[in-house]
Structures are given as structure tokens and as C-alpha cells.
Amino acid sequence: MLFKCLILVMLLLDWKFSAIMTLSIHLIFLQFGKKIFPAFLGSVVEQYNEVADPFKKKLFKEINSMKPEAGQKVRILEIGGGTGANFKYYEVPAVLDVVDPNPNFASYWNANKYKNLDIKPMKQGYGEDLAAAGFQDDSIDVVVMTLVLCSVNDQNKCYEEIHRVLRPGGKFLYLEHIIADEGSMLRTVQQLLMKEGFWQFMFDGCCLDRDTFATVKAFQGWSKVEQEKFYLPEPAKPFFKVISQAIKPHVMGVATK
């Protein structure tokens, strides 16, 4: 609706060329967005990792402290692996499966760089239906999601599927941006950016108003949940500095089956 209003205003002001160019860019993005977005995200993720690095290292200690039996490897499933931004944090010998709805991300992986990882070909799919991607009950040691629960259609369905595929005692690691505290100015800004689907359109379905801290805790399947909130540090580069203001509040945690 917001986009349609913008085009209408341009036409009423007789800005026909601007309206045509805006509409053309919109149509190109709709047609080729799934191919364009990985290139855009790759740059943003690099900048994100620069500021999130200490938090990711702390989170992934949960995996890297695991000691598989001789000749065995930890089996990791990453949902929404994107450009492979987390691969460098997996230090333990592991078999790594990745599920992502956008197969164009796989070309950015550089999988041969990670000698300790047996990275399987990407499986196209969604966190809400891991069975469709071929994952059996009680088959995974660790499930990882970072900056993904903001864009899934159904968080609880994802938790159900993650719980199903994890072995008893298996771990679910997550790091996500979340909605700001009630009554804060940032919360109001986040809600305004969500109006008419603006933020979701710009960032491939990302939502700023998810309370992942509460939804993980509320899911009844975990034997233990350890999580903490934090604010993303201020980045140095101007473009990401602007984007990061809307996603400063974060949560990271480990939920055990």
C-alpha cells in the first residue's frame, strides 16, 4: 500500500519519469530479488560479524566444547545459513547441513576453506518443515539459527521442528535481534518501520517486532533455556550504522532438548 501511494503521488505531481523508474526498479527487484539479495547481504553480514564477533564466539563455545568420540563428528544443522557467515565459528570437527529457502546463497560459501567441516550441499527448505528437507527425528546434535527467526512465518512451528530433529540432550543455539523494551523510543521507531510492510520488503521478510526472548522461553519442549539480552555495539561503517540502529536489541541463548 505504501508503495502504491508513492507511485500515485508521483503521478499526481506529474513526476512521470520518476514514477516509471521507481516502478521499474520495483519490478526488477521482484523478479531478481532472490539473486540480488545474497550479494547485498554478504556485505552487510561481514559488517555485522565485526560488531557481533565477541557474542558469536561466546555462543559457539557451546559447540566447540563438545568432544565427539574418536572418529565421530558433531552433526550441526544451520537453518537459514545464508552466505555462510557462521562457518568460521565452528571449530570442532563437524558434519554441517544447511537449510535455506534461497539456493543462491550457496555460491558464496567457499566451503573448501573450512577443513574441519564436512559441509553438505544446501537443502532448499524452511525451518517450519524440516521433514520436507529430509531430516529425521532425533538425528541432529546442534541446531543453529542467527538472524533468521525474525523472518520465519511461524516461530513456534520452527521450535517444534527443531525439537523433533534434535537428539535427546541436543542444543538449539540462537542469536537474534528483537523488539525493544515497552515504552522506549526505539520500539516506536521499529513499529513505524514495520508499517505497510516497508522493512520486510527492504530486508527480505525481516520483522523488527519479534519478541524471540519470550517465545523461546514459552515453548514447552525444552528441558533448560539459558539466554541473555544485549545491545549490538555501534558499527564503524556509515551504511550499516544506519541499519543497525533498528536492530540494536538482541537475544542469544541455548535451549536444551
C-alpha positions as CSV (number, residue, x, y, z in Angstrom):
1,M,0.0,0.0,0.0
2,L,2.8,2.4,0.9
3,F,4.5,1.8,-2.5
4,K,1.2,2.3,-4.4
5,C,0.7,5.6,-2.6
6,L,4.2,6.7,-3.5
7,I,3.6,6.0,-7.2
8,L,0.2,7.8,-7.1
9,V,1.8,10.9,-5.5
10,M,4.5,10.9,-8.2
11,L,1.8,10.7,-11.0
12,L,-0.3,13.5,-9.4
13,L,2.8,15.7,-9.2
14,D,3.5,14.9,-12.9
15,W,6.8,13.2,-12.0
16,K,6.2,10.6,-14.7
17,F,9.8,9.7,-15.3
18,S,10.5,9.2,-11.5
19,A,7.3,7.1,-11.3
20,I,8.4,4.9,-14.2
21,M,12.0,4.5,-12.8
22,T,10.7,3.6,-9.3
23,L,8.2,1.1,-10.7
24,S,10.9,-0.4,-13.0
25,I,13.3,-0.9,-10.1
26,H,10.5,-2.4,-8.0
27,L,9.6,-4.9,-10.8
28,I,13.3,-5.8,-11.3
29,F,13.7,-6.5,-7.6
30,L,10.5,-8.6,-7.5
31,Q,11.9,-10.7,-10.5
32,F,15.5,-11.0,-9.5
33,G,15.5,-10.2,-5.8
34,K,16.4,-13.7,-4.7
35,K,19.6,-13.4,-6.8
36,I,20.4,-9.8,-5.8
37,F,19.8,-10.2,-2.1
38,P,22.6,-12.6,-1.4
39,A,25.2,-10.2,-2.8
40,F,23.7,-7.4,-0.8
41,L,23.5,-9.5,2.4
42,G,27.1,-10.7,2.0
43,S,28.4,-7.2,2.5
44,V,26.1,-6.4,5.4
45,V,26.9,-9.7,7.2
46,E,30.6,-9.0,7.1
47,Q,29.9,-5.7,8.8
48,Y,27.5,-7.4,11.3
49,N,30.1,-10.0,12.2
50,E,32.6,-7.3,13.0
51,V,30.5,-6.0,15.9
52,A,28.8,-9.3,16.8
53,D,32.0,-11.3,16.9
54,P,32.5,-11.5,20.7
55,F,28.9,-12.5,21.2
56,K,29.1,-15.2,18.5
57,K,32.3,-16.6,19.9
58,K,30.7,-16.8,23.3
59,L,27.6,-18.5,21.9
60,F,29.5,-21.0,19.8
61,K,31.7,-22.2,22.7
62,E,28.7,-24.4,23.4
63,I,29.5,-26.3,20.2
64,N,33.3,-26.0,20.3
65,S,33.5,-27.5,23.8
66,M,31.8,-30.7,22.5
67,K,34.1,-33.8,22.4
68,P,32.8,-36.3,19.9
69,E,34.0,-39.9,20.2
70,A,37.1,-40.9,18.2
71,G,36.4,-40.9,14.5
72,Q,33.0,-39.2,15.0
73,K,31.9,-35.7,14.2
74,V,29.3,-33.4,15.7
75,R,26.2,-33.1,13.5
76,I,25.1,-29.5,13.0
77,L,22.1,-28.2,11.2
78,E,22.0,-24.5,10.4
79,I,18.6,-23.1,9.4
80,G,18.9,-20.0,7.2
81,G,22.7,-20.4,6.7
82,G,22.7,-17.6,4.2
83,T,26.2,-16.7,2.9
84,G,27.9,-19.0,5.5
85,A,28.7,-16.2,8.0
86,N,28.8,-18.6,10.9
87,F,31.1,-21.3,9.3
88,K,34.2,-19.8,10.7
89,Y,32.9,-20.1,14.2
90,Y,32.6,-23.9,14.0
91,E,36.0,-25.1,15.3
92,V,35.0,-28.7,16.3
93,P,35.1,-31.5,13.6
94,A,31.5,-31.5,12.3
95,V,29.1,-32.5,9.6
96,L,27.2,-29.4,8.6
97,D,23.8,-29.4,6.9
98,V,22.3,-26.1,5.8
99,V,18.6,-25.4,5.1
100,D,17.7,-22.2,3.4
101,P,14.8,-21.1,1.2
102,N,17.1,-19.3,-1.2
103,P,19.5,-21.6,-3.1
104,N,21.5,-18.6,-4.5
105,F,23.4,-18.3,-1.2
106,A,25.3,-21.5,-1.7
107,S,27.6,-19.9,-4.3
108,Y,29.0,-17.6,-1.5
109,W,30.1,-20.3,0.9
110,N,33.7,-21.1,-0.1
111,A,33.2,-24.4,1.6
112,N,36.8,-25.7,1.0
113,K,38.2,-23.1,3.3
114,Y,36.9,-24.9,6.4
115,K,38.9,-28.1,6.7
116,N,37.3,-29.3,9.9
117,L,33.8,-29.2,8.4
118,D,32.1,-31.7,6.1
119,I,29.7,-29.2,4.5
120,K,26.8,-30.9,2.7
121,P,25.1,-29.4,-0.3
122,M,22.4,-26.9,0.7
123,K,18.9,-28.2,1.1
124,Q,16.2,-25.8,0.0
125,G,13.6,-25.6,2.6
126,Y,12.1,-23.9,5.7
127,G,12.5,-24.1,9.4
128,E,8.8,-24.8,9.8
129,D,9.1,-28.1,7.8
130,L,12.5,-29.8,8.2
131,A,10.9,-33.1,7.4
132,A,10.4,-31.9,3.8
133,A,14.1,-31.3,3.7
134,G,14.8,-34.9,4.8
135,F,15.7,-34.5,8.5
136,Q,14.6,-37.4,10.7
137,D,13.6,-37.4,14.4
138,D,16.4,-37.4,16.9
139,S,19.2,-37.0,14.3
140,I,20.9,-33.7,15.0
141,D,23.3,-32.7,17.8
142,V,23.0,-28.9,17.4
143,V,20.6,-26.7,15.5
144,V,21.8,-23.1,14.9
145,M,19.8,-20.0,13.8
146,T,21.2,-16.5,13.7
147,L,19.2,-13.5,12.3
148,V,16.6,-15.9,10.9
149,L,13.8,-16.1,13.5
150,C,13.0,-12.5,12.5
151,S,11.8,-13.6,9.1
152,V,10.2,-17.1,9.6
153,N,6.5,-17.4,9.1
154,D,5.8,-19.3,12.4
155,Q,8.4,-19.3,15.2
156,N,6.6,-21.9,17.3
157,K,6.4,-24.3,14.3
158,C,10.2,-23.8,13.9
159,Y,10.7,-24.7,17.6
160,E,8.6,-27.8,17.2
161,E,10.6,-28.9,14.2
162,I,13.9,-28.1,15.9
163,H,12.8,-30.1,19.0
164,R,11.8,-33.0,16.8
165,V,15.1,-33.3,14.9
166,L,17.4,-32.8,18.0
167,R,18.7,-35.8,19.8
168,P,17.9,-36.1,23.5
169,G,20.1,-33.5,25.2
170,G,20.7,-31.7,21.9
171,K,21.2,-28.0,21.8
172,F,19.4,-25.2,19.9
173,L,21.7,-22.1,19.6
174,Y,20.2,-18.8,18.5
175,L,21.2,-15.2,18.2
176,E,18.5,-12.7,17.0
177,H,17.6,-9.1,17.0
178,I,14.4,-8.4,18.9
179,I,11.8,-5.7,19.6
180,A,13.0,-3.0,22.1
181,D,11.6,-2.7,25.6
182,E,8.0,-1.5,26.1
183,G,7.7,2.3,26.2
184,S,11.1,3.0,24.6
185,M,11.5,5.4,21.6
186,L,13.3,2.6,19.7
187,R,10.3,0.3,20.0
188,T,8.1,3.1,18.5
189,V,10.6,3.5,15.6
190,Q,10.6,-0.2,15.0
191,Q,6.8,-0.3,14.9
192,L,6.7,2.6,12.4
193,L,9.3,0.9,10.1
194,M,7.0,-2.2,10.1
195,K,4.0,-0.2,8.9
196,E,2.8,-1.3,5.4
197,G,5.5,-3.9,5.1
198,F,8.3,-1.4,4.4
199,W,11.0,-3.1,6.4
200,Q,10.0,-6.6,5.3
201,F,10.2,-5.5,1.7
202,M,13.6,-3.9,2.0
203,F,15.1,-6.8,4.0
204,D,13.6,-10.0,2.6
205,G,10.9,-10.5,5.1
206,C,12.7,-9.4,8.2
207,C,10.5,-8.2,11.1
208,L,11.6,-5.8,13.8
209,D,8.8,-6.6,16.2
210,R,9.6,-10.2,17.2
211,D,9.9,-11.0,20.9
212,T,12.1,-14.0,20.5
213,F,13.3,-13.9,24.1
214,A,9.7,-14.6,25.2
215,T,8.8,-17.1,22.5
216,V,11.8,-19.4,23.1
217,K,11.2,-19.4,26.8
218,A,7.5,-20.1,26.4
219,F,8.0,-23.2,24.2
220,Q,7.3,-26.2,26.4
221,G,9.7,-28.7,24.9
222,W,13.0,-27.5,26.4
223,S,14.5,-29.1,29.5
224,K,16.6,-25.9,30.0
225,V,16.8,-22.4,28.4
226,E,19.8,-20.1,29.1
227,Q,19.5,-16.8,27.3
228,E,20.6,-13.2,27.7
229,K,19.7,-9.9,26.1
230,F,22.3,-7.4,24.8
231,Y,22.7,-4.4,22.6
232,L,24.7,-4.6,19.4
233,P,27.7,-2.3,19.6
234,E,28.0,0.7,17.4
235,P,29.5,-0.2,14.0
236,A,32.0,2.0,12.3
237,K,30.8,1.9,8.7
238,P,28.1,4.6,7.9
239,F,25.7,2.4,5.9
240,F,25.4,-0.4,8.4
241,K,25.5,2.2,11.2
242,V,22.1,3.4,10.0
243,I,20.6,-0.1,9.6
244,S,21.9,-1.3,12.9
245,Q,20.0,1.4,14.9
246,A,16.8,-0.5,14.2
247,I,18.2,-3.9,15.3
248,K,20.3,-2.9,18.4
249,P,18.3,-5.1,20.9
250,H,19.4,-8.7,20.7
251,V,19.0,-12.0,22.4
252,M,21.3,-15.0,22.3
253,G,20.8,-18.3,24.1
254,V,21.0,-22.1,24.2
255,A,17.9,-24.2,24.6
256,T,18.4,-27.9,25.5
257,K,16.0,-30.7,24.5
